[in-house]
Amino acid sequence: MIGLENTYSLVDNYDVNTISLRYVGSAFAEFDILEGLKFKSSISTDYNLYDEYQYWNNGTSIGSAVNGKAIESVTQNNAWINEQLLTYNKKIHAHHFTVLLGNTLQSNTLKYTYAEGNGFANGNYKLISSAASTLASDRWTKHTIASYFGRIGYSLEDKYFAEASFRSDASSKFGKNNRRGYFPAIGASWRLKKEHFLNDVLWISDLKLRASYGITGNQAGIDDFAARGLWSGGSPYADVSGTPLAGIGPLQLGNDDLRWEKTAQTSIGLDASFFRDRLSITFDVYNKYTSDLLLQRPVPASSGFSVYWANVGEVSNKGYELTINSTNIKTENFNWTTSFNISGNRNRIEKLPTPITQYTRDWVILKEGYS
């Protein structure tokens, strides 16, 4: 709307003041309990305050329409994370063991306040409290996560590697019956270059094969209180004299069984470098299968609602990624490097009880059997 105003008119008739304050801090303590055994506790915070005030007087089309207009919005975002880590490293001859146990607690709180005033005596009175009519609104939301995790790693002669991990995450976004999710993973790799049959192959600098399988969880994309049945308060009605009456009404259907979206992925990869690392190749193929998709599922209009958050559908993704890097010329004064990458992915909705229409940048219909 501001973009339609004359630039010179805005300079004289439009005020905008912005205050932004951000604090990022962290602290930690680390203890050596025994040889190879360490404990670390840390806490980090990120506080962000953004306050913007705008005023249009009668010299602008916005202000002249209402005899002066003022808007102020204040956003406060406060996030913190506390982590405890217990690590153990032990090397016995050619065997190397690593163990990690941990716990993480994190929270994010967002508060938004909006105030608007219309109709001012003159351009000298710009506070919203000076306006003939005012309105205000605010929003508050919060989510928390409590996690426990562990990892065990093993390597032999810097040739054979294996690792297994497990984590458990509980999120306030999900229903009371399924707040916690469990996510295991395992991986192994073989560094062929360390084998005796490749020791004398000088043009191969390094060669490694990798394979892994794991399950990850997703909570992004849903509201902080997506699983809860919510009511809203306000004053949608007035009495016979016109005095506003406070009231409440249902806002959102709840779902106590709402749970983590899970993706199981199998990956096989190759890392190779040649000619003293002047040429390197990384190649991966993967197969992902996502279940318990987090989507807004339509409900009959007779319920009084249109949608609710649910775990519906399954999606598969299969593909590959190839990256090639080369150092063609390297001198003290001149370097010439090249990089090439290509990837491909096949996406398919494997299961969906009913087609779902969504709006992203355009209207999209999600339908079983299609991308």
Order of alpha helices (4+ residues) and beta strands (2+ residues): alpha-beta-beta-alpha-beta-beta-beta-beta-beta-beta-beta-beta-beta-beta-beta-beta-beta-beta-beta-beta
